[in-house]
Amino acid sequence: MNILLAILGISVLVLLHEAGHYFSARAFGMRVLRFSVGFGPTIAKWQPEGSPTVFQIGLIPFLAYVQIAGMNPAEDNDPNDPSLYPNKGVFARFFTIFAGPFANYMVASLLVLGFALSGYRLETTPPKPLEPMIVEQVQPDSPADKAGVKAGDVVREADGKPVRHVLDLIEITSPRAGKPTAYMVERAGKRIGPLNVVPDDVDGTGRIGIVAKQAERVETRGEPMPIAQAIGYSIRLPFELTMEQLVGLTQMVKRRTTEGFVGPVGMVKIVASTTHSPVPFARMMILITVALGMFNLFPLPALDGGRLVFLGYEIITKKRANERIETMVHTVGLVFLLCMIALVTFRDVAG
């Protein structure tokens, strides 16, 4: 049931993203051929009378997509048909693409507004690293497991340097891939070690296979905010969450690791762990819808942000980008993105 609720929650966020594209396209007079919820064989479909759009549900109701007439360059498009995407003005096309991520941020703002009016305050800054560095979990057959590290141990030293919290441990361990390193732990008040551990090489970074106990975010409830203050808070918080997530991505790049980057399976696992209570679940929905909006705005091929780059070029130069080149760029980007998702999903399943 937790997994089903997680899938439903994520699917609703993706559905709302696509709804942003759909309503914007219709507002600008574009013909939308299909609005699909899920993928795989169609199990149900409906086309309202007088509407060009077929609304359908796929066998696997996860993710969604909108098919706007004329967006596929392989189609034989009539240059005189005003309802086709390529025949619309550049600003109409720009806002139609931008409407998807914008919808995600609107959902986040509305959820935050609901929290604020009910008296909840959602922390945006990450909690300080927990001191001391307590081992919450040891991965089986990892270097730490082979060296005898146990859950509940407190890591006191690594390579002769003091360890206060997880950031110290990461800083000391990261450059030690493949190098024997002495770790001193404390168990039930007694010092054990030094333990000889050889960190694994994970994407060029040393990892010993332990999970540190983390300080939990605290959701506090007080007096409901005045409406004007709540509206300002609902606009500001998604921006602050975006900056927090960007900082996290920057740290991943600096450490040259994909740890913390999850695919659909990992995302479902994370959301499922919050379905025991409405507040953590709703907060996770806020984080994910912000992440979806932010990720889709990245200027990468095949993403909304990549399309916006080409439209921005058209706005600045007053010339359309070469259609063949743009199609090739998005196709290569889509293949790369699908491969990345497949690799991360394999890792999430294996983990």
C-alpha positions in Angstrom: 0.0 0.0 0.0 2.9 2.4 0.8 4.4 1.8 -2.6 1.0 2.3 -4.4 0.5 5.6 -2.5 4.0 6.7 -3.5 3.5 5.8 -7.2 0.1 7.6 -7.1 1.7 10.7 -5.5 4.5 11.0 -8.0 2.2 10.3 -10.9 -0.1 13.1 -9.9 2.9 15.5 -9.8 3.9 14.4 -13.3 0.3 14.6 -14.5 0.1 18.2 -13.2 3.3 19.0 -15.1 1.8 17.8 -18.3 -1.4 19.6 -17.5 0.6 22.8 -17.5 1.7 22.1 -21.1 -1.8 21.0 -22.1 -3.7 24.1 -20.8 -1.1 26.5 -22.1 -1.2 24.9 -25.6 -5.0 25.0 -25.7 -4.9 28.7 -24.5 -2.7 29.6 -27.5 -5.0 27.7 -29.9 -2.7 24.7 -30.4 -4.2 21.3 -31.2 -3.4 18.7 -28.6 -3.8 15.2 -30.0 -3.2 13.1 -26.9 -3.0 13.4 -23.2 -1.8 10.1 -21.8 -1.6 9.1 -18.2 0.9 6.2 -17.9 2.6 4.2 -20.6 2.3 0.8 -22.2 -0.8 -0.6 -23.9 -3.9 1.7 -23.6 -6.5 0.2 -21.3 -9.0 3.1 -21.5 -9.4 6.2 -23.6 -12.0 9.0 -24.1 -12.4 11.8 -26.6 -14.9 14.5 -25.6 -17.3 15.5 -28.3 -15.8 18.3 -30.4 -12.4 17.9 -28.8 -9.3 17.0 -30.8 -7.7 15.4 -27.7 -7.8 11.7 -26.8 -7.4 11.3 -23.1 -6.0 7.8 -22.3 -4.7 5.7 -19.5 -1.8 3.3 -20.0 -1.4 -0.1 -18.5 1.3 1.2 -16.2 -0.1 4.4 -14.7 3.2 6.0 -14.0 4.3 9.3 -15.6 2.4 11.1 -18.3 2.8 12.9 -21.6 1.0 15.4 -23.9 1.2 15.2 -27.7 0.9 18.6 -29.3 0.2 18.6 -33.1 3.3 19.6 -35.1 5.9 19.1 -32.4 7.2 16.0 -34.0 9.3 17.2 -37.0 8.7 13.8 -38.7 5.1 14.8 -39.1 3.9 16.1 -42.5 2.9 19.6 -41.2 0.7 22.0 -43.1 2.4 25.5 -42.9 -1.1 27.1 -43.3 -2.6 25.2 -40.3 -2.8 27.7 -37.4 -3.4 25.0 -34.8 0.1 23.4 -35.2 2.8 24.1 -32.7 5.5 25.2 -35.2 3.0 27.7 -36.8 2.6 29.6 -33.6 4.6 32.6 -32.5 7.8 32.1 -30.6 6.3 33.5 -27.3 3.3 31.1 -27.6 5.7 28.2 -28.0 8.0 29.5 -25.2 5.2 29.7 -22.7 3.7 26.4 -23.7 7.0 24.7 -22.9 7.7 26.7 -19.8 4.1 26.0 -18.4 5.1 22.4 -17.4 7.8 23.4 -14.9 5.8 26.4 -13.9 2.9 24.1 -13.0 5.2 22.2 -10.7 6.2 25.3 -8.8 2.5 26.4 -8.6 1.7 23.0 -7.0 4.6 23.5 -4.5 3.4 27.0 -3.7 -0.2 25.8 -3.1 0.9 23.0 -0.8 3.2 25.3 1.1 0.3 27.8 1.4 -1.9 25.1 2.9 0.8 24.3 5.4 1.3 27.9 6.3 -2.4 28.6 6.8 -2.7 25.5 9.0 0.2 26.6 11.2 3.0 24.4 9.9 6.5 25.7 9.4 8.7 23.7 7.0 12.4 24.0 7.5 14.4 24.7 4.3 18.0 24.6 5.7 19.4 21.1 6.1 19.9 20.1 9.7 23.5 20.3 11.1 25.5 17.1 10.8 24.8 14.9 13.8 27.7 14.7 16.3 29.2 12.3 17.0 29.4 10.3 13.8 27.1 7.4 14.6 26.9 4.4 12.1 23.2 3.8 11.4 23.8 1.0 8.8 26.6 -1.0 7.4 26.2 -2.3 3.9 26.8 -6.1 3.6 30.2 -7.2 2.2 31.3 -3.6 2.2 34.9 -2.6 3.3 33.5 -1.5 6.7 31.6 -4.7 7.1 34.6 -6.8 6.4 36.7 -4.8 8.8 34.1 -5.4 11.6 32.3 -2.1 11.8 28.8 -2.5 13.4 25.6 -0.4 13.4 25.7 1.8 16.4 29.5 2.3 16.4 30.8 5.8 16.7 33.6 6.6 14.3 36.2 8.7 16.2 39.2 8.7 13.9 40.1 8.0 10.3 43.6 8.0 8.9 44.8 9.5 12.2 42.5 12.5 12.0 39.6 13.2 14.4 36.0 12.6 13.0 33.3 14.7 14.5 30.5 14.1 12.0 29.8 12.6 8.6 31.3 15.5 6.7 34.7 14.9 8.3 34.4 11.2 7.4 33.6 11.9 3.8 36.4 14.4 3.5 39.0 12.0 4.9 37.7 8.9 3.1 37.0 10.3 -0.4 40.7 10.6 -1.5 41.6 7.2 0.0 40.1 4.9 -2.6 42.0 1.6 -2.7 44.4 2.7 0.1 44.5 0.9 3.4 43.2 3.3 6.0 43.0 3.0 9.8 39.7 3.8 11.5 39.1 4.0 15.2 35.5 3.3 16.4 33.8 3.4 19.8 31.4 0.6 20.7 29.5 0.6 24.0 31.9 3.2 25.4 35.0 1.3 24.5 37.6 2.2 21.8 38.1 -0.5 19.2 40.8 -0.4 16.6 42.5 0.7 14.7 40.5 -1.2 12.1 42.2 -1.6 8.7 39.7 -0.6 5.9 40.4 -0.3 2.2 37.8 2.1 0.8 36.1 1.0 -2.5 36.6 3.1 -5.6 33.1 4.5 -6.5 33.3 6.9 -9.4 36.8 7.8 -8.4 35.8 8.4 -4.7 36.6 6.4 -1.7 33.6 4.7 0.0 33.6 2.3 3.0 29.9 1.3 2.9 28.3 2.9 5.9 25.3 5.1 6.4 25.5 7.8 9.0 22.7 8.6 11.4 21.2 11.9 10.4 19.5 14.6 12.5 15.8 14.7 11.5 14.1 17.7 10.2 11.6 19.0 12.7 8.2 20.1 11.4 6.8 22.5 13.9 3.2 23.7 14.2 2.2 27.0 15.7 -0.3 29.7 14.9 -1.6 29.9 11.3 0.1 32.6 9.3 -1.8 35.7 8.2 -2.9 35.3 4.6 -0.5 37.9 3.2 2.5 36.5 5.0 1.4 32.9 4.0 1.3 33.9 0.3 4.8 35.4 0.6 6.1 32.3 2.3 4.5 30.0 -0.3 6.3 31.9 -3.1 9.7 32.1 -1.2 10.0 28.6 0.1 10.0 26.7 -3.3 12.8 29.1 -4.4 14.8 28.3 -1.2 14.2 24.5 -1.8 15.5 24.9 -5.3 18.6 26.6 -4.1 19.1 23.8 -1.5 18.8 21.1 -4.1 21.2 22.9 -6.4 23.7 23.1 -3.6 23.3 19.3 -3.2 23.9 18.7 -6.9 27.0 20.9 -6.8 28.4 18.9 -3.9 27.7 15.7 -5.9 29.7 17.1 -8.8 32.5 18.2 -6.5 32.7 14.7 -5.0 32.4 13.1 -8.4 29.7 10.8 -7.3 26.1 9.9 -8.2 25.2 9.0 -4.6 22.0 10.8 -3.7 20.8 10.8 -7.3 17.9 8.4 -7.6 15.8 7.1 -10.5 12.1 6.2 -10.5 12.6 3.2 -8.3 14.6 5.0 -5.7 12.2 7.9 -5.7 9.3 5.5 -5.0 11.2 4.0 -2.1 11.9 7.4 -0.6 8.3 8.6 -0.9 6.9 5.2 0.4 8.9 5.7 3.6 6.9 8.9 4.3 3.4 7.6 3.7 2.9 6.7 7.4 1.9 10.3 8.1 0.2 13.1 6.0 2.7 15.8 7.0 6.0 14.0 5.9 4.2 12.7 2.8 3.0 16.2 1.8 6.4 17.7 2.5 8.0 15.0 0.3 5.5 15.9 -2.5 6.7 19.5 -2.2 10.3 18.5 -2.5 9.6 16.3 -5.5 7.5 18.8 -7.4 10.2 21.4 -6.9 12.8 18.9 -8.1 10.7 18.1 -11.2 10.3 21.8 -12.0 14.0 22.5 -11.5 15.2 19.4 -13.3 13.0 20.1 -16.4 14.4 23.7 -16.5 18.0 22.5 -16.9 19.2 23.5 -20.3 19.8 20.0 -21.4 18.6 18.4 -24.7 15.2 16.6 -24.5 14.2 18.5 -21.4 11.9 21.5 -21.3 15.0 23.6 -20.5 16.7 22.4 -23.6 13.8 23.4 -25.8 13.7 26.8 -24.1 17.3 27.4 -25.1 16.5 27.0 -28.7 13.4 29.2 -28.3 15.5 31.8 -26.5 17.9 31.7 -29.4 15.0 32.4 -31.7 13.8 35.3 -29.6 17.3 36.9 -29.5 18.3 36.4 -33.2 14.8 36.5 -34.7 15.7 33.4 -36.6 14.6 29.8 -36.0 17.2 27.2 -35.2 17.9 24.6 -37.8 15.1 22.1 -37.3 17.2 19.1 -38.3 20.0 20.1 -35.9 17.5 20.7 -33.0 15.9 17.4 -33.6 19.2 15.6 -33.6 20.3 17.3 -30.4 17.1 16.4 -28.6 17.2 12.8 -29.9 20.8 12.3 -28.6 19.9 13.9 -25.3 16.8 11.7 -24.9 18.9 8.6 -25.5 21.5 9.7 -23.0 18.8 10.6 -20.4 17.1 7.2 -20.8 20.4 5.4 -20.4 21.2 7.4 -17.3 17.7 6.6 -15.9 18.2 2.9 -16.7 21.6 2.8 -15.0 20.4 4.6 -11.8 17.3 2.4 -11.7 19.4 -0.7 -12.0 21.5 0.6 -9.1 18.4 1.4 -7.0 16.9 -2.1 -7.7 20.2 -3.8 -6.9 20.6 -1.7 -3.7 
